[in-house]
Amino acid sequence: MAILPIVYYSHPVLHKKADPVTLFDSALKTLIQDMYETMYHANGVGLAAPQVAIAKRIAVIDISEQRNKPFCIINPEILVKEGNELMEAGCLSVPGTYDKVPRALKVTVRAQNESGEFFEITGEGLLSHCLQHEIDHLEGKLYIDYLSPLKRRLLIKKMQKHLRREK
Ligand SMILES: [Zn+2]
């Protein structure tokens, strides 16, 4: 397993639509294991493949407190959205920033697992938020894209400061 480098705003891979996965081979399984490790290492609850510079429709999620219930969603699509709420968001690709974005309270998603089998998952609260956030990544959309241009500029400045401190 390997920790993959995470790319930040405004890397082009974060701003384009990712391609569907068609081959469910051992390389895909290795990539998913690496994405789990990268997500845990970065203390994230989710990670999408574009965030590690891979333009494929893959994301991993673990919202459990013990950090031991990871799962992946491949080629996901949202089937049902219910309710609306402003939810606090942050993103490993826009580190050091947070803001509230509009999200559905509850979503049902259809996706494939690492063997290519289809499954459905319904999430509320944090899981709902996380599913929408990761699926947005696969569409080339970041949470800051929901904000006004002024707010977005402020958060990007904040991120740049944060990254300078990290060095
Ligand atoms: Zn993100």
Residues whose N, C-alpha, C, O or C-beta is under 5 A from the ligand:
A	BS01	ZN	G90 C91 L92
